[in-house]
């Protein structure tokens, strides 16, 4: 079964607890949390206080995506806040190996992400140390963008290079693009507005999860 990870960035922040519960009831097993610093990407989202405040109300696997300039400096605080996995960007200014080691030292799953313009070959030196790869199928920083088809070639390349690692894809995911991604080799689908705007969340999560 494909893992469905609703992206909290698309939720109604005036009622986060209800929105998270709706995703749980709909069948999601992960919750994707986009952390943006306004420097690495041209937008701000939320940080440690939000993660810490929602942790007690959810049993979902917290999949943190750090879109920040210096992720190594924040591993401990996000681990303490309740992260289950932390993914950071290869394009950030933190040393990738040190950051992976730090995540692992906290007993969390370690992930590495690449932007659309970064070739997948850049991840090869780190694959043996990773639990998760996140392929961005939009430019990181904003929701509601259209899917970039070149992400499919990256997924195929990475699936062939590391068949046992979870491959996640984030950006422009709907039933049509999700099918293309799973055919290419992705097994974790991050979806924002497609899920949070749905009247029948269970139907949409079930459809994506069966791909």
C-alpha positions in Angstrom: 0.0 0.0 0.0 1.1 3.5 -0.8 1.7 5.8 2.2 -0.5 8.9 2.1 0.9 12.0 3.9 -1.5 15.0 4.0 0.4 18.2 4.0 -0.6 20.3 6.9 0.2 23.5 5.1 -3.1 23.2 3.2 -5.2 22.8 6.4 -7.5 25.4 8.0 -5.2 26.7 10.7 -8.1 28.0 12.7 -9.0 24.4 13.6 -5.9 22.4 13.2 -6.9 19.7 15.7 -10.1 19.0 13.7 -8.3 19.0 10.4 -5.7 16.5 11.6 -8.4 14.3 13.1 -10.2 14.4 9.7 -7.1 13.1 8.0 -6.7 10.3 10.6 -10.3 9.3 10.2 -9.9 9.4 6.4 -7.1 6.8 6.6 -3.9 8.8 6.5 -1.0 7.2 8.3 1.5 10.1 8.0 1.2 13.9 8.5 3.6 16.0 6.4 4.8 19.2 8.1 6.5 21.8 6.0 8.8 24.0 8.0 9.9 27.2 6.2 12.2 29.9 7.4 11.6 32.6 4.8 15.3 32.4 3.7 15.8 29.0 2.1 12.4 29.4 0.5 10.6 32.8 0.1 7.8 32.0 2.5 7.3 31.4 6.3 5.1 28.6 7.6 5.3 27.4 11.2 7.8 26.0 13.6 8.5 24.2 16.9 5.5 25.5 18.9 3.0 24.3 16.3 4.6 20.8 16.0 4.7 20.5 19.8 1.1 21.6 20.3 -0.4 19.1 17.8 1.7 16.2 18.8 -0.5 15.2 21.8 -3.7 15.2 19.6 -2.4 12.9 16.9 -1.0 9.4 16.6 0.0 10.0 13.0 3.6 9.6 11.9 5.0 13.1 11.9 7.0 13.6 8.7 8.9 16.9 9.0 10.2 18.6 5.9 12.8 21.3 6.8 12.9 23.9 4.1 15.4 26.0 6.1 18.9 27.2 5.6 20.6 25.5 8.5 18.7 22.3 9.4 21.5 20.8 11.5 20.9 23.6 14.1 17.3 22.5 14.6 17.3 18.7 14.7 17.2 18.6 18.5 14.3 21.0 19.0 12.2 19.3 16.3 13.0 15.9 17.7 11.9 17.1 21.1 8.7 18.5 19.7 7.7 15.1 18.4 9.1 14.5 14.9 9.2 10.8 13.7 11.2 11.6 10.6 13.1 14.7 9.5 13.9 15.4 5.9 16.2 18.3 5.0 17.4 19.7 1.7 20.6 18.8 0.0 20.8 22.5 -1.2 20.8 23.8 2.4 24.0 25.1 4.1 24.3 22.2 6.6 26.7 19.4 6.0 24.6 16.5 4.7 26.5 13.7 6.5 26.5 15.5 9.8 22.9 16.3 9.6 21.9 12.7 8.7 24.0 11.5 11.6 22.3 13.9 14.0 18.8 12.8 12.9 19.8 9.2 13.4 21.3 9.9 16.8 17.8 11.0 17.9 16.3 7.7 16.8 14.4 9.3 13.9 14.2 8.4 10.2 16.4 10.5 8.1 15.4 11.9 4.8 17.1 14.1 2.1 15.2 16.2 -0.4 16.1 17.8 -3.7 14.6 20.8 -5.6 13.4 20.4 -9.2 16.6 21.8 -10.7 18.9 19.4 -8.7 19.9 16.2 -10.5 19.1 13.0 -8.6 22.8 11.9 -9.0 23.6 14.4 -6.3 22.0 12.1 -3.8 24.1 9.0 -4.6 26.8 9.6 -1.9 24.2 9.5 0.8 21.7 6.8 -0.2 23.2 4.1 2.1 22.6 6.4 5.1 19.0 7.4 4.3 15.6 6.1 5.2 13.7 8.5 2.9 14.2 10.5 -0.3 11.9 13.4 -1.0 11.6 14.5 -4.7 10.1 17.9 -5.0 7.7 18.0 -8.0 7.2 21.8 -7.6 9.4 24.6 -6.5 9.4 24.4 -2.6 7.9 27.3 -0.7 4.2 27.5 -1.8 1.3 25.2 -2.1 -1.1 24.9 -5.1 1.6 24.6 -7.9 1.4 22.4 -10.9 3.3 19.1 -11.1 6.6 19.2 -12.9 6.8 16.1 -15.0 10.6 15.8 -14.9 10.2 14.6 -11.3 9.1 11.2 -12.7 12.5 10.6 -14.3 14.1 11.4 -10.9 11.9 8.9 -9.1 12.7 6.2 -11.6 16.5 6.9 -11.3 16.3 6.8 -7.5 14.1 3.7 -7.3 16.7 1.9 -9.4 19.6 3.2 -7.3 18.0 2.5 -3.9 15.1 0.1 -4.2 14.7 -0.3 -0.5 14.4 3.3 0.5 11.1 5.1 0.8 10.7 7.6 -2.1 8.3 10.4 -1.4 7.0 13.0 -3.9 5.6 16.4 -2.9 3.9 19.0 -5.1 0.9 19.0 -7.4 -0.3 15.6 -6.3 -3.8 14.5 -7.4 -5.2 11.1 -8.5 -3.7 11.5 -12.0 -0.2 12.6 -11.0 -0.2 10.2 -8.1 -0.7 7.3 -10.4 2.3 8.5 -12.6 4.5 8.8 -9.4 3.7 5.3 -8.1 4.3 3.8 -11.5 7.7 5.5 -11.5 8.5 4.0 -8.1 7.3 6.4 -5.4 5.6 4.9 -2.3 4.9 8.0 -0.3 2.6 10.7 -1.7 2.4 14.1 -0.1 -0.8 15.9 -0.9 -2.1 19.2 0.4 -5.1 21.0 -1.1 -6.2 17.8 -2.9 -7.0 16.2 0.4 -7.8 19.1 2.7 -10.3 20.6 0.2 -12.1 17.3 -0.2 -15.6 16.7 1.0 -14.9 13.0 1.2 -11.4 12.7 2.5 -11.7 8.9 3.0 -12.6 8.4 -0.6 -9.6 10.4 -1.9 -7.1 8.8 0.5 -8.4 5.4 -0.4 -8.0 6.1 -4.1 -4.4 7.4 -3.7 -3.5 4.5 -1.3 -4.6 1.9 -3.7 -2.3 3.1 -6.5 
